[in-house]
């Protein structure tokens, strides 16, 4: 091998090393169900598009701008929710998505795509604007992940039982848009101090 | 008028037409899968509003969704055909660098590796969806040369692809990410076609393919496949064991160089020095005016080496016995 080839290869390698760093600096996204932990997932996914191909609701997306992001699938719950059919996990060739059965109990135990963050000031029942219950009605785990409280039947979310499918976010009325699924372990999903109550923190942001 | 250098499009394929027809049908099937599967699955699997049937829990989902994954899915580098899982060996190796070996990994990678070990680097000549792009680049070169545009044909050493392959594996391992799918044309094309069909947009991978096309057109003929493609390098490594060879019967050969020119991968059938980089496209055999070239089954070089060694040892022991 001559020297020019070697120098070229080293330059190319350096350039390539910069790309994934940029990709990792991007904010976290909601990964499809059964995904390995952040870090391990990026190492295992070859971006072959099979998961998005078999997804019946087309909720699995790939970064589509001319960015230098690594081609990794994510779920855009604001647009389309995951219906938890687990097809994507069954077709993954590299086990970046660990194969799971489409069984409610298995999914409740294994899947943690994100946590629901409710903005009460936008939620209709919490503001006395009538009874809505849409999030409760579409939730695959009613009572466990979301329960209705008070005479207005206002939703109260429980992050620990939520799989993060986003059906509630999709169902939330257009004029309210009170629910947002945040990636599991992201900034927005962390406990936050309560304004005017120094020293106190909400147990989780889910009902913020 | 000055004499132009001979180009692949100037050469007519004379023999072995049936082989070429089968190859092109297979290639057409592969390309049709690449473009057809996204279109078909977009149509077949879209369950309108599956997520938002208001009075429902699980029953409506189970009732309206197909029970199992479709019989055919994926793209050329990672495809499920009925019962067979075919995943690119290089991408599988890159995954194994992080997550080690598992039985699932073995079953995933085995069919592809067995095919390559038996048939050689056939994927490049028979199934790669980059081939239409390469053909377009070759056609563009032919037209541009006819129009009098001087085009370079830089001979990048073929070992560069191995440097790219090892570099992508090592840098990817250090950076904690998968680099191969970002620079490997069949993987990119499979993904970008899906992206274009599903979301109507292209990603950064389209730039890599466009860059490879420009490189093949203006800088080096078939230069990407020949000297840069990391997947091709991996196939070449595995194909060392393949017993299928092109043989040149020197007594019939007229040294016309047609076979060397038509080869996209820079092999030299004329001098009988093909290595594991041969993609089994058979175009050299088809183009030979005197039918000097033919397929042969030969023991792969590694086996021959072992055989020679064993024979040598046997001869020595026989010698020692006789003394």
Boltz contact constraints between the chains, C-beta under 6 A:
constraints:
  - contact:
      token1: [A, 1]
      token2: [B, 159]
      max_distance: 6.0
  - contact:
      token1: [A, 5]
      token2: [B, 160]
      max_distance: 6.0
  - contact:
      token1: [A, 9]
      token2: [B, 163]
      max_distance: 6.0
  - contact:
      token1: [A, 9]
      token2: [B, 167]
      max_distance: 6.0
  - contact:
      token1: [A, 13]
      token2: [B, 167]
      max_distance: 6.0
  - contact:
      token1: [A, 13]
      token2: [B, 171]
      max_distance: 6.0
  - contact:
      token1: [A, 16]
      token2: [B, 171]
      max_distance: 6.0
  - contact:
      token1: [A, 16]
      token2: [B, 179]
      max_distance: 6.0
  - contact:
      token1: [A, 17]
      token2: [B, 171]
      max_distance: 6.0
  - contact:
      token1: [A, 17]
      token2: [B, 175]
      max_distance: 6.0
  - contact:
      token1: [A, 20]
      token2: [B, 175]
      max_distance: 6.0
  - contact:
      token1: [A, 20]
      token2: [B, 177]
      max_distance: 6.0
  - contact:
      token1: [A, 42]
      token2: [B, 177]
      max_distance: 6.0
  - contact:
      token1: [A, 43]
      token2: [B, 98]
      max_distance: 6.0
  - contact:
      token1: [A, 43]
      token2: [B, 176]
      max_distance: 6.0
  - contact:
      token1: [A, 44]
      token2: [B, 95]
      max_distance: 6.0
  - contact:
      token1: [A, 44]
      token2: [B, 99]
      max_distance: 6.0
  - contact:
      token1: [A, 46]
      token2: [B, 91]
      max_distance: 6.0
  - contact:
      token1: [A, 46]
      token2: [B, 178]
      max_distance: 6.0
  - contact:
      token1: [A, 46]
      token2: [B, 181]
      max_distance: 6.0
  - contact:
      token1: [A, 47]
      token2: [B, 181]
      max_distance: 6.0
  - contact:
      token1: [A, 47]
      token2: [B, 191]
      max_distance: 6.0
  - contact:
      token1: [A, 48]
      token2: [B, 78]
      max_distance: 6.0
  - contact:
      token1: [A, 49]
      token2: [B, 191]
      max_distance: 6.0
  - contact:
      token1: [A, 49]
      token2: [B, 194]
      max_distance: 6.0
  - contact:
      token1: [A, 50]
      token2: [B, 73]
      max_distance: 6.0
  - contact:
      token1: [A, 50]
      token2: [B, 74]
      max_distance: 6.0
  - contact:
      token1: [A, 53]
      token2: [B, 41]
      max_distance: 6.0
  - contact:
      token1: [A, 53]
      token2: [B, 73]
      max_distance: 6.0
  - contact:
      token1: [A, 54]
      token2: [B, 69]
      max_distance: 6.0
  - contact:
      token1: [A, 54]
      token2: [B, 73]
      max_distance: 6.0
  - contact:
      token1: [A, 56]
      token2: [B, 45]
      max_distance: 6.0
  - contact:
      token1: [A, 56]
      token2: [B, 47]
      max_distance: 6.0
  - contact:
      token1: [A, 56]
      token2: [B, 50]
      max_distance: 6.0
  - contact:
      token1: [A, 56]
      token2: [B, 65]
      max_distance: 6.0
  - contact:
      token1: [A, 57]
      token2: [B, 50]
      max_distance: 6.0
  - contact:
      token1: [A, 57]
      token2: [B, 51]
      max_distance: 6.0
  - contact:
      token1: [A, 62]
      token2: [B, 195]
      max_distance: 6.0
  - contact:
      token1: [A, 64]
      token2: [B, 199]
      max_distance: 6.0
  - contact:
      token1: [A, 64]
      token2: [B, 201]
      max_distance: 6.0
  - contact:
      token1: [A, 66]
      token2: [B, 204]
      max_distance: 6.0
  - contact:
      token1: [A, 68]
      token2: [B, 204]
      max_distance: 6.0
  - contact:
      token1: [A, 70]
      token2: [B, 177]
      max_distance: 6.0
  - contact:
      token1: [A, 71]
      token2: [B, 191]
      max_distance: 6.0
  - contact:
      token1: [A, 81]
      token2: [B, 51]
      max_distance: 6.0
  - contact:
      token1: [A, 83]
      token2: [B, 50]
      max_distance: 6.0
  - contact:
      token1: [A, 83]
      token2: [B, 51]
      max_distance: 6.0
  - contact:
      token1: [A, 83]
      token2: [B, 61]
      max_distance: 6.0
  - contact:
      token1: [A, 85]
      token2: [B, 65]
      max_distance: 6.0
  - contact:
      token1: [A, 87]
      token2: [B, 69]
      max_distance: 6.0
  - contact:
      token1: [A, 90]
      token2: [B, 69]
      max_distance: 6.0
  - contact:
      token1: [A, 91]
      token2: [B, 69]
      max_distance: 6.0
  - contact:
      token1: [A, 93]
      token2: [B, 78]
      max_distance: 6.0
  - contact:
      token1: [A, 93]
      token2: [B, 87]
      max_distance: 6.0
  - contact:
      token1: [A, 93]
      token2: [B, 108]
      max_distance: 6.0
  - contact:
      token1: [A, 94]
      token2: [B, 95]
      max_distance: 6.0
  - contact:
      token1: [A, 137]
      token2: [B, 54]
      max_distance: 6.0
  - contact:
      token1: [A, 167]
      token2: [B, 51]
      max_distance: 6.0
  - contact:
      token1: [A, 170]
      token2: [B, 51]
      max_distance: 6.0
  - contact:
      token1: [A, 170]
      token2: [B, 52]
      max_distance: 6.0
  - contact:
      token1: [A, 171]
      token2: [B, 52]
      max_distance: 6.0
